[in-house]
């Protein structure tokens, strides 16, 4: 079941495309795919995950407001990954 959930999330992310944030960062939820296993299985995040999470931090509130991404991005595991990476989750 977890695998189908991850596959479903990947499909949703692909459908959402990219948007721009005023800071010049390209908000693309696919950039967080390196964190998928850490978020879905509560495993330790990789260095690549932490790097992408820091890069995408300005976009997290936008992802939380998206009904398709909210459950994944706003999950306790996602917040734990952010904390482990030293990237405080923004107050949205």
N, C-alpha and C positions, 0 to 999 in steps of 0.2 A: 504494500500500500504506500509506503514512503516513496518508493521509486516512481509510482504514478503521480504522486503529489509533486515531486521534483520535476517530472516531465511536464506536468500541467503548468507549473510556475514558469518553466523555461519557455513554453509556448506563449504564455501571456506576456512575458517580457519581450519576446520577439515581436508580438503584435503592437506593443506600445510605442516602439521606435525611440527616437532620441528627441530631447528638447534642450534648449539653452537656458542657463541661469545667468543672471546679470554679471556674475564674476568671470564669465568667459569659459566656465567649465561646461563640458557637454554632459548633460544628465542622461545616462544610459544605464538602466538597471542591469543590463547584461554585464556591465563592468564588475558587478558584484558576484558573478558566477563563481569566482574563486572562493567565495565564502559559503557556497551552497551546502557543502558537506558539514562545515562547522555549525551552520545554523540549523540544519535539519537533524543532525545526529548529536549535537552538543559535543563535538570533538574540538580539539584545539585548533584555532585558526592558523593558517599558513602565513608566511611573510608576504606572499603575493596578496592574500586576502586582506591583511592589515593595510598594505599599501593602497589597494583599490578602495578600501573603506575610507581611508583618510582623504583620498582624492574625491570621492563621491559624497563626502559629508555634507557639503552645501545642498545636496539634492535630497537628503533623507526626508526632510519634511514634505517635500513634493511627493515622494514615494509613499509616505504614510497617509497622505490625503487621497491617494489613488486606491479605490476600492479593490482593485485587482491585486495590489501589492501589499496593502495594509497588514494583512494577517502575517505575512512572512517578515516584513521589515520591522514591524512593531512587536514581534514575538519576544518572549523572555530570552530565548536563545540568541536572537539577533542582538539584543541589548548586552548580553554577556560577552558575545564576540566583540562588540564595540568597546566594552570596558577592558577586555583582555588586550585589545590592540592599542589601548591608550587613546581612544577616540571617543570622547564623551558624546552620548546621544543627545542631539539638540532638543530643546523644549519647543514643541510645535504647538 
